[in-house]
Structures are given as structure tokens and as C-alpha cells.
Amino acid sequence: MTALIHSPEYGKHETGNHPENKERIEAIINSVKESEILSQIDLFKPDICKKEDLLRVHTKKHVENIKEICQRGGGYLDYDTLASPQSYQIAKLSAGGGITAAKLVMDGYKSAYSIGRPPGHHATRDRAMGFCIFNNLAITLEYLRELYKIKKFLIFDFDAHYGNGTADIFYSDPDVLYISIHQDPRTIFPGKGFVEEIGMGEGEGYNLNIPMSPGSTTDDYIYMIERILSPVAQYFNADFYLVDVGFDGHRDDPLSSINLDDDFYGWIAAELMEIAGRMALILEGGYNLPALSRCNIQLINGLNQENNREHPLPQDNLTVRDDTKNSFKEIKEIFSPFFEF
Ligand SMILES: [Zn+2]
């Protein structure tokens, strides 16, 4: 059984006709409620996170700054990140959704998926950016580390953009392995996420970037993920898995040049369940409403395949681009001192 965490309050983070708007979440929730998967999930409301939860990740200055801007009526936090009067509260609710998901997993759910907004993976310790105000996943991780004394975390991020905020926050931390598959940063925001960014100090080797060239398809993604994620996860042996879920790699999405199809989202959910056994998932991007609706159903179906671990896609006969094969060799070479795959 999968738990979904959602609140209609998320609509109060008002962004008008910005691509990251309240209609995204409404599209997802409406499609879930109209689908037969509704009988296979439990719905929960998020708890709002406390200021102390924010401060395990963010600077006091950043938190106060967001609060003050919202009290003054909102505005632009950077050139593409908006806040409305209620955004401080709703950003805390979005982070709280992650925490609620993690707690439900600790209580026995195999998977729990927080469908909230604003998203979080571009937010750094001291800065809002890329539609993100607070880093929902990092706040969830630090909550688990503090309150449940969990030691080792694996984060997998398959949003089309590199989660620069999450990567930066844990860049020197050997207990947090961040693995991100995203569009080649030479061609997309935030212009970071190259293979060579492998972590720093004790965290060297624990930031694993898988950049994909524009035009990459589901087959390219399966090729990379099967060759890298499963062996690395086995070797790292995490105590808890956190997943950043993005739908902007879909071929209908206006914000990336990745060409994933609907079936990818069912496949990745089933693949992750097989690797992790249990995990908390947090929504990031995805901006084409029909694709968001369809692919969320696929994802939730994939999560529910725990008793029927048959992947919805064939694993052989993949059509893989030369770019992808070359990139795999490069990643394998750079990570050879740390992991074998
Ligand atoms: Zn994205």
C-alpha cells in the first residue's frame, strides 16, 4: 500500500501564470481521485514543519528573509522564483509533506509520496532559486537523522534538472549519497551537475551525476539506471531512501529536451521499490498538465507493484544512443575509485 500526502492548501502559494503553478498539483490529485488506483492508496494531509526543522538545513537569515518578504506581500525571490503572501506558510507545509511521508514509511508503509509545492531541490542553505523556496528533501533527511537516528541515506533524483541545492547541502557528507540523472547541464538550468562534480572532502565519491544528452529516451534512461543505480545502491547499503520525483523529463514537457514516455514512470517506481524496499518520495518538477496526470498514475501503479515485481517494460532490446554509452563509460571511469559497476 502506498501513502499519498497532499493538501488543497498548496494552491495558496500563488504564482499566477508561472509554469510552476497550482494547477499542476490539482491535475495530479484530480487524476488520482478519478482513477481506480484510489482504492490502492491511503491519503494523508501534511503536517506543517516547524522552524527548527527548517533551521537544520537553512540559515536563519534565509528563513527570516522569506518570512519578511511574504509579510510584505510577496514578490520575486530571484528572477524566476515567486512568493505570494502565504508562500512562507505553504513552503513550510511542502517541507512538512516530506517529513510526513518519511514518518509514514517509518510507521510501516513501503512507500509514501508527498505531492506538494513549492518544489525544493534547487534551494540551497541560504537561497531560494529555480521555483524552490526551502529544500523539502534535505529538511526531511535532517529530520530523520535527528529524530530517528538514521545514519546512511541514498537520494535518487530523476527530475530533468540537476538538484543543485540538495547536492550542495550534502556535498561533503559521506553518509548521504546523492545520485541525480538529468539533462546535460550545458543545455539546461542550473548549468551544474557535471560528472566531475563528485563531492568534496569526506564526501568525495558520494555525489554521482548522470547527465543525459538532449533527446535521450526511456531506453537511454533504463540503460543508465540499470547499470549504475542498482550496483551502487547495493554497495552503499543505505538505511533510508529518499526520491526526488520530476516529470519534466517527459517528451511533452516544455522545460526540458528529454524525451521520456509515460511508461518510464511506472518502470522507475517498480525499479526503485525493488532496489530500496521502502522509500519516501517528494514531488519536484513537471509542467505539462496532461503528462503530469497520466505519469503520476503510472508512478503510483509502479509503487504498488511490491507483490508483483514485474517491470512494465521489457529489459532487453533497448535502443541506446552512442552519447549515452560514452557517458556511461566516463562515469564508470571517474567513479572507479569509489564504486564498481
Ligand atoms: Zn525540473
Boltz pocket constraint, residues with backbone or C-beta under 6 A from the ligand:
constraints:
  - pocket:
      binder: B
      contacts: [[A, 159], [A, 160], [A, 161], [A, 246], [A, 248], [A, 284], [A, 285], [A, 286]]
      max_distance: 6.0
